[in-house]
């Protein structure tokens, strides 16, 4: 330790000499200051942590995951859980019952993307899978009607249900039955059928199955052992479909009578089971002014930017104006500010922060967005656990 | 060069490797895709014991991924298990941080920064 210190003292004095030399000889890489061992030089650190957007194309888009990537500089790039815990942060920006925006900071794109993919295709929900149409005299065909019904979100927690496999009989644990009976009487004016007309049947199907043996006990398309509304989880909050969705329009004398059976499924089977309208993220945009932009140029910069609020003009006193970056978050990184004259490229630098994700989740209504994200994380955990148990 | 000489088949994961050299192996997972494979590759790459790793999806219609792991000496199977373990711990931390962040937001929607 002491040896190192003494050597660094020597370096200090030699640095001064080098400084002198530099002035005489002009620039040389030999004269660049030493970087401390175990620390990345600023330009490498920038390459590691930022995507640089140039006017023609972005550079440094990759992330170096390899543990020994910076070994020659004494920097350990391997995974340390305590490091991760220290650096990882979540900042909720906006949250309401069906939309959430939050910042995920200090996580790799691989994991953030896994969460996004799971949200879209692997978090289960309930959706109408079978439609039994008793009567449909409307202009909308049976198969189109069935497809439309499938896409209606059902407001129920899917965790309370089981999957219906091919050989299972539909029962109260895996099926929700909804009934729709809408008609437009002759002489009435045309009417619209909305999704709130789908009525939950907690006792299961009401349609009798046709049987070859006329003496056998009449059976329906489901076999519920008890009524769903007697179950504690549904007693106080009845199951319903998302309101105000148009199902069909009926002319005078037309009628629709059907029963829809909703089952549990995942978005990778069909998008109707996806619990999100969509879930997406973008890397945090960083806008840096590399030199002072003043006067007319400052106003031009503000004019060049199509987004309000990224740049602003500040008065520096005695009537002078200077451009500042007011809010880089709203920047779409359209690169309009660095287009045109090459001098702008020297003045403004645009980056994306590689480990800062602005994550947005739009729920379809079955579960609130924060619960969806928690579920997605749990699913990734379950996948890991499956690998561990299968390799043990 | 050693050819794969054994395959230990379990319902959803398979290891193709050599009996004599457990330090490199290819693991084949059914019903998985980029979601797990890319995250696991990330976790493996950050492990100093790993000298090479990568994954491939042999055919887009098959729901199967192959994950190749070569280590500097430790059994590939153990290293893969550790990577999954790390990923799981990461997920648990993400989950608890989110819960805290949401609670903070609900109690004070203006200032929210949760560590």
Interface residues (C-beta under 8 A of the other chain):
Chain A: X65 X66 X67 X68 X76 X77 X78 X79 X81 X84 X85 X88 X89 X90 X91 X92 X93 X95 X102 X104 X107 X108 X110 X111 X113 X114 X117 X118 X122 X370 X373 X374 X377 X378 X380 X381 X383 X384 X385 X386 X387 X388 X390 X391 X392
Chain B: X10 X11 X12 X13 X15 X27 X29 X32 X33 X34 X35 X36 X38 X39 X40 X41 X42 X43 X45 X46 X47 X48 X50 X77 X80 X81 X84 X85 X86 X87 X88 X89 X90 X91 X92 X93 X94 X95 X97 X98 X99 X100 X101 X102 X104 X105 X106 X112 X113 X114 X115
